Amino acid sequence: MQERTAYHVLYVPPELSAEWLLVAARRYWYEFRPIVLSAPELLTLMPIRAALNLTVIARRDFAAALLDDLRKRVPRARFDPLVYDTYHELQMTLDGRAALRQRFGVPE
């Protein structure tokens, strides 16, 4: 039986500054090398038969609306939301995940 291809996307919404990716997610990106996207319409171009794991970075003030929009666009995705008020808080979480080799919030 052929194993399905799995894609891991790190979604950084355009509302966030570059620090959220370049500072907070740097170590995480080096460890796992997810595809980084900031345009939601690109998520719909992922192959339909492929598994899609979507780690979403959001601030609390727009997280609910963002996640609603993404769930409508790619309902088949497995969501891993990371909701923080500052990129320093996010960095602590992502650095911890990288150190533990834990790509998602729940161990694989």
ZIBEL-V818159 format. One record per backbone hydrogen bond with DSSP energy under -0.5 kcal/mol. CO is the residue of the C=O (numbers start at 1). NH is the residue of the N-H. E is the energy in kcal/mol with one decimal. If there is no record, write none. Layout:
CO_NH_E + CO_NH_E
This chain:
5_51_-2.5 + 7_9_-0.5 + 7_53_-3.2 + 8_35_-2.8 + 9_11_-0.7 + 9_55_-2.8 + 10_12_-0.6 + 10_37_-2.0 + 11_13_-0.6 + 11_57_-2.5 + 13_16_-2.0 + 17_20_-1.3 + 18_21_-1.1 + 18_22_-3.2 + 19_23_-1.7 + 19_24_-2.6 + 21_25_-0.5 + 23_26_-0.6 + 25_29_-2.7 + 26_30_-2.5 + 27_31_-1.9 + 28_32_-2.4 + 29_33_-2.7 + 35_10_-3.4 + 35_37_-0.5 + 37_12_-2.6 + 38_14_-0.7 + 38_40_-0.6 + 39_42_-1.6 + 40_43_-1.2 + 40_44_-0.6 + 41_44_-0.6 + 42_45_-1.4 + 43_46_-1.3 + 47_50_-1.1 + 51_7_-3.0 + 52_54_-0.5 + 52_78_-2.9 + 53_9_-3.0 + 53_55_-0.6 + 54_56_-0.7 + 54_80_-2.6 + 55_11_-3.2 + 56_82_-3.3 + 57_13_-0.8 + 58_84_-2.2 + 59_62_-1.3 + 59_63_-1.0 + 62_66_-2.1 + 63_67_-2.9 + 64_68_-2.2 + 65_69_-2.2 + 66_70_-2.6 + 67_71_-2.5 + 68_72_-1.7 + 69_73_-1.9 + 70_74_-2.9 + 74_77_-1.8 + 77_79_-0.7 + 78_54_-3.0 + 80_56_-1.4 + 81_83_-0.5 + 82_58_-2.4 + 82_84_-0.6 + 86_90_-1.6 + 87_91_-2.3 + 88_92_-1.6 + 89_93_-1.5 + 90_94_-2.8 + 91_95_-2.9 + 92_96_-1.8 + 93_97_-2.3 + 94_98_-2.4 + 95_99_-2.4 + 96_100_-1.9 + 97_101_-0.6 + 97_102_-2.9 + 98_101_-0.9 + 101_103_-0.7
